[in-house]
Amino acid sequence: MTAPSLSRRGLDAPASPIRRLTPYADQARARGVTVHHLNIGQPDLATVQPMLAAYRAYDESVVAYSPSEGYLAYRTALAEHYNGLDAARGGGPITPSQILVTVGGSEALLFAIAAACDVGDQILVAEPYYTNYRGFSHLLGVDVVPVSTHARESFAVPPERVRAAITPKTRAFIIPSPGNPTGMVLSAADLAALGEVCVQAGIFFVVDEVYREFVYPEEPTAADAPAPRAPSVLAVPGLADHAVMIDSVSKRYSACGARVGCLVTRNAALYSACLRFGQARLSPPTVDQYAALAALRTPAADMRAMVDEYRARRDVIVAGLNAIPSVSCPTPTGAFYLITDLPVADAEDFCIFMLRDFDLGGETVMMAPAEGFYATPGLGKNQVRIAYVLGRDKLARCLEILRAGLEAYNRASR
């Protein structure tokens, strides 16, 4: 008997550079080695208390389907939240009927790409980019076209570079701000300029704003001042037909397992298509929506403390990396990721070495090889992405391990 064959789509599905080395980490733990995970954006900060309290208080006798678009109470609260962040300036207040609750921000991205593109169409991404943009595009038969950004330019995204990459098959430009994996933050002027390029080309402008609260201005604001936030594409005038905002509770409230996100757009046709996709998958999580609604009541002081902690962690990891000989790391201004050059020819081989062949006092570090965050062949070969989601003491220890690991690897490679 002949075994069934996989689809080309299944055979060619890209492995995540964030999780691909997990078997090596599992083997290290089996040897008794402690693995410090800097490869994945799983915060170690406690999930916000209002959210945890809502989970504990849920007492319905049946966990029923929710509406395909999400509960009205949650969408209403989200609309009020976004309008309070100046979203209304972009073309009138956001309404609940412009918000689709999704299974994490990931489903919102998948729906947005599916609604914008047919098989063989293209999306533009600023590389290095969030790897799931490629994964979702592959699933849908959509091609990813990179717009290269560089550390020497602080990973800025020049509008003319985006314009030059647009072809007749381009259907959307997708970018995170604050950025994963670079920590780059688009200003309001950046959003307006990039949005104008999308308007002129007649394509969608999809901005992934999952890390909006995590921004670190050059000069810290006063403790009693409102915490700064990254500007939102929803607040940019003239983009009603083009702008799509992606959001999630995962990082903002340290609730990655809740799997609640949303898509927000003033484009009624795109919203309708995404809603029909949502009807096909039935509904977003029921209990988690109640918890996400409660999370919106998190005290501003608690959010501010979270952001201040990430800023402090950033300062520890950036200073420590730049103190290692031949390591070069720009200072990110948002999110909790960075891309850094390492003095190695093949960062993936080095990351495997750290898990398979090296430990310092029974400890090692897991990082994500950055080559998988680029669409242009050869770029990122000597880089890693680091998520600074561990406490400052642990980050300091990770830097010691990394320094020693680099010395050992380069000795072995001579």
C-alpha positions in Angstrom: 0.0 0.0 0.0 1.2 3.5 -0.8 1.2 6.1 2.0 -0.7 9.3 1.2 1.5 12.2 0.2 1.6 15.7 1.7 0.7 18.8 -0.1 3.4 21.1 -1.5 2.2 23.6 1.1 2.7 21.1 3.9 6.1 20.0 2.7 7.4 23.5 2.2 6.0 25.0 5.4 8.7 27.1 7.1 9.9 26.1 10.6 9.9 28.9 13.1 13.4 30.2 14.0 11.9 31.0 17.4 11.0 27.4 18.2 13.0 25.3 15.7 15.9 24.6 18.1 13.5 23.3 20.9 14.7 19.7 20.5 18.2 20.8 21.4 16.9 22.6 24.5 14.9 19.5 25.5 18.1 17.4 25.2 20.0 20.0 27.3 17.4 19.8 30.0 17.5 16.0 29.9 21.2 16.3 30.7 20.4 18.4 33.7 21.3 21.8 32.2 19.3 24.8 33.0 18.2 26.6 29.8 17.5 30.3 30.0 15.0 31.1 27.2 15.8 34.4 25.4 14.4 32.9 22.2 10.7 33.5 22.7 8.7 36.5 23.9 7.2 34.8 26.9 7.3 37.4 29.7 8.1 36.2 33.3 6.0 39.1 34.8 2.8 38.1 36.5 -0.4 38.3 34.5 -2.3 41.4 35.6 -4.5 40.9 38.6 -7.8 42.1 37.2 -7.5 39.4 34.5 -6.6 36.6 37.0 -9.5 37.7 39.2 -11.9 37.4 36.3 -10.8 33.9 35.6 -11.3 32.9 39.2 -14.7 34.6 39.3 -16.1 32.9 36.2 -19.0 30.6 37.4 -21.3 30.0 34.4 -22.6 26.4 34.3 -21.9 26.1 30.6 -18.9 27.5 28.7 -20.8 28.4 25.5 -19.8 29.6 22.1 -19.3 33.4 22.0 -20.5 35.4 18.9 -18.2 35.1 16.0 -17.2 38.7 16.2 -16.7 38.6 20.0 -18.9 39.7 22.8 -20.4 43.1 22.4 -19.4 44.2 25.9 -15.8 43.5 25.2 -15.8 45.2 21.8 -17.6 48.2 23.3 -14.9 48.5 26.0 -12.2 48.1 23.4 -13.7 50.9 21.2 -13.7 53.2 24.3 -10.1 52.2 25.0 -8.9 52.9 21.5 -10.8 56.2 21.2 -9.2 57.3 24.5 -5.8 56.7 22.9 -6.7 59.3 20.1 -7.8 56.7 17.5 -10.9 58.8 16.8 -8.7 61.5 15.2 -8.1 59.2 12.2 -11.6 59.5 10.8 -14.2 59.4 13.6 -14.6 57.3 16.7 -13.9 53.5 16.4 -17.1 51.6 17.0 -17.7 48.0 18.2 -18.8 47.1 14.7 -15.3 47.9 13.5 -13.6 45.5 15.9 -13.4 41.7 15.3 -12.2 39.6 18.3 -9.8 36.9 17.2 -8.0 33.9 18.6 -4.9 35.9 19.4 -3.3 38.5 17.3 -2.1 35.7 15.1 -5.6 34.9 13.8 -6.2 38.6 13.2 -3.0 38.7 11.0 -4.1 35.5 9.1 -7.6 37.0 8.5 -6.1 40.3 7.3 -3.8 38.7 4.8 -6.5 36.3 3.6 -9.0 39.2 3.1 -6.4 41.3 1.2 -4.7 38.7 -1.0 -5.5 35.9 -3.4 -3.1 33.0 -4.2 0.0 34.4 -6.0 -0.4 38.0 -4.6 2.2 39.7 -2.5 2.6 41.4 0.8 5.5 43.7 1.7 7.3 43.3 5.0 10.1 45.3 6.5 12.9 42.8 7.2 13.9 41.7 9.7 10.3 40.9 10.3 8.1 38.9 12.6 8.4 35.3 11.3 4.8 34.4 11.4 4.1 36.9 8.6 5.9 34.5 6.4 4.2 31.4 8.0 0.7 32.8 7.4 1.5 34.0 3.9 2.8 30.5 3.0 -0.4 28.9 4.3 -2.4 31.2 2.0 -0.2 30.9 -1.1 0.9 34.5 -0.8 4.5 35.7 -1.5 6.5 37.8 1.0 8.5 40.6 -0.5 11.1 42.2 1.8 11.9 45.9 2.3 15.3 45.8 3.9 16.1 47.8 7.0 19.4 48.0 8.8 20.8 48.5 12.2 23.1 51.3 11.0 19.9 53.2 10.1 18.2 52.3 13.5 15.9 49.9 11.4 14.1 53.0 9.9 11.6 52.2 7.1 12.1 54.8 4.3 8.8 55.4 2.4 10.7 55.5 -0.9 12.1 52.0 -0.2 8.6 50.7 0.3 7.3 52.5 -2.8 10.1 50.9 -4.9 9.1 47.4 -3.7 5.5 47.7 -4.8 4.4 45.6 -7.8 1.1 45.0 -9.5 0.7 42.0 -7.3 1.2 43.8 -4.0 -1.9 43.9 -1.9 -0.7 45.0 1.6 2.3 46.4 3.6 2.5 44.8 7.0 4.7 46.1 9.8 4.8 45.9 13.6 5.3 49.1 15.7 6.8 48.7 18.2 8.7 46.2 16.2 9.4 42.5 16.7 12.2 41.6 16.3 14.0 45.0 16.1 12.4 47.1 18.8 11.9 49.9 16.2 9.0 52.4 16.8 7.3 54.3 14.1 6.5 57.9 14.8 3.2 59.5 13.8 5.0 61.2 10.9 6.4 57.7 9.9 2.9 56.2 9.9 1.5 59.1 7.9 4.2 58.9 5.3 4.0 55.1 4.9 0.2 55.3 4.9 0.4 57.8 2.0 2.5 55.3 0.0 -0.2 52.7 0.6 -3.0 55.1 -0.4 -1.2 56.0 -3.6 -0.6 52.4 -4.5 -4.2 51.3 -3.5 -3.0 48.7 -1.0 -3.8 47.9 2.7 -1.6 49.2 5.5 -1.6 46.6 8.3 0.1 47.7 11.5 0.7 45.2 14.3 0.4 47.2 17.5 0.7 44.4 20.0 3.5 46.1 21.9 2.1 49.7 21.8 2.6 50.4 25.5 6.2 49.2 25.5 8.1 52.3 24.4 11.2 53.8 25.9 11.8 57.5 25.0 15.4 58.8 25.2 14.4 60.8 28.2 12.2 58.9 30.7 8.9 60.7 31.5 8.1 61.7 35.0 6.6 59.0 37.2 3.4 60.9 37.7 3.0 61.7 33.9 0.9 59.5 31.6 3.0 56.6 30.3 4.1 57.1 26.6 2.6 54.9 23.9 3.5 54.3 20.3 1.3 56.2 17.9 -1.5 54.2 16.3 -2.3 53.9 12.7 -6.0 54.3 13.7 -5.2 58.0 14.6 -3.7 58.8 11.1 -6.2 60.8 9.0 -7.0 59.7 5.5 -6.5 55.9 5.9 -10.0 54.8 6.6 -10.1 52.5 3.5 -6.5 51.3 4.0 -5.6 50.9 7.7 -5.9 47.7 9.6 -4.7 47.5 13.2 -3.8 44.2 14.9 -3.8 43.9 18.6 -3.6 41.3 21.4 -3.7 40.8 25.2 -0.7 38.5 25.1 2.2 40.8 25.9 0.4 43.9 27.2 -1.1 42.0 30.1 1.5 39.1 30.2 -1.2 36.7 29.2 0.2 34.9 26.1 -1.9 31.8 26.8 -5.2 33.7 26.8 -5.3 33.7 23.0 -7.4 36.8 22.6 -6.6 39.4 20.0 -8.5 41.6 17.6 -8.5 43.2 14.2 -9.7 46.9 13.9 -10.5 48.6 10.6 -12.9 51.2 9.2 -12.9 49.4 5.9 -16.4 47.8 5.9 -15.7 45.4 3.1 -12.5 44.0 4.7 -14.2 43.7 8.0 -17.1 41.8 6.4 -14.7 39.3 4.8 -12.8 38.8 8.1 -16.1 38.3 10.0 -17.1 35.6 7.5 -13.7 33.9 8.2 -14.5 34.2 11.9 -17.9 32.6 11.4 -16.1 29.6 9.7 -14.0 29.1 12.8 -17.1 29.6 14.9 -15.9 31.8 17.8 -13.1 33.3 19.8 -12.5 32.0 23.4 -15.4 32.6 25.7 -13.9 32.7 29.2 -10.8 34.5 28.0 -12.9 37.4 26.6 -14.3 38.0 30.1 -10.7 38.1 31.4 -9.5 40.4 28.6 -12.4 42.8 29.4 -11.3 42.9 33.0 -7.7 43.4 32.0 -8.7 46.8 30.5 -9.2 47.9 34.1 -5.6 47.3 35.0 -4.4 50.4 37.0 -2.2 52.7 35.1 0.5 52.5 37.8 0.7 48.7 37.3 1.1 49.2 33.5 3.7 51.8 34.2 5.7 49.5 36.5 5.7 46.8 33.8 7.1 49.2 31.2 9.7 50.6 33.6 10.9 47.1 34.3 11.3 46.3 30.6 13.2 49.5 30.1 15.6 48.5 32.9 16.0 45.0 31.4 16.7 46.6 28.0 19.4 48.7 29.5 21.1 45.7 31.2 21.1 43.5 28.1 22.2 46.2 25.6 25.0 47.4 27.8 26.1 43.9 28.5 26.1 42.9 24.9 28.1 45.9 23.8 30.6 45.1 26.4 31.4 41.7 24.8 34.3 42.0 22.3 33.1 42.2 18.7 29.4 42.3 19.6 27.4 45.1 18.2 23.9 45.9 19.4 21.8 49.0 18.7 19.5 50.2 21.5 15.8 49.3 20.8 13.2 52.0 21.6 10.2 49.7 22.0 8.8 46.1 22.5 11.2 43.7 24.3 13.3 42.3 21.5 16.6 43.2 19.9 18.7 42.0 17.0 22.4 41.8 17.6 25.4 40.9 15.6 27.7 38.2 17.0 31.4 37.5 16.1 30.4 34.2 14.4 29.9 33.2 10.8 26.8 31.1 11.4 24.6 32.2 14.3 22.3 29.1 14.0 25.3 26.8 14.4 26.4 28.9 17.4 22.9 28.7 19.0 22.9 24.9 18.5 26.4 24.7 20.1 25.1 26.6 23.1 22.4 24.0 23.6 24.2 20.8 22.5 27.8 21.3 23.5 28.1 24.1 26.1 27.1 25.1 29.6 28.6 27.3 32.3 28.1 25.9 35.7 25.2 23.8 34.4 23.4 26.7 32.7 23.1 27.8 29.0 21.2 30.2 26.9 18.7 29.7 24.1 18.4 32.4 21.4 16.7 32.6 18.0 19.0 32.7 14.9 18.0 35.9 13.0 18.4 34.5 9.5 14.9 33.2 9.7 13.6 36.8 10.3 14.8 37.8 6.8 13.4 37.0 3.4 16.6 38.1 1.5 19.0 35.1 1.4 22.1 35.6 3.4 21.0 38.4 5.6 21.0 37.9 9.3 23.5 35.0 9.1 25.6 36.3 12.0 22.8 37.7 14.1 20.4 36.5 16.8 17.2 37.8 18.1 17.0 38.1 21.9 13.8 38.6 23.9 14.7 40.4 27.2 11.8 38.8 29.1 13.8 37.5 32.1 14.6 39.4 35.3 17.7 41.6 35.4 19.7 39.2 37.5 19.0 36.4 35.1 19.8 38.6 32.1 23.2 39.5 33.8 23.9 35.7 34.2 22.8 35.1 30.5 25.4 37.7 29.4 28.1 35.8 31.4 27.1 32.6 29.8 27.0 34.1 26.3 30.4 35.7 26.7 31.9 32.4 27.8 30.0 30.5 25.1 31.4 32.8 22.3 34.9 32.3 23.6 34.5 28.5 23.7 32.8 28.4 20.3 35.5 30.5 18.5 38.3 28.4 20.1 36.6 25.2 18.8 36.2 26.8 15.4 39.8 27.7 14.9 
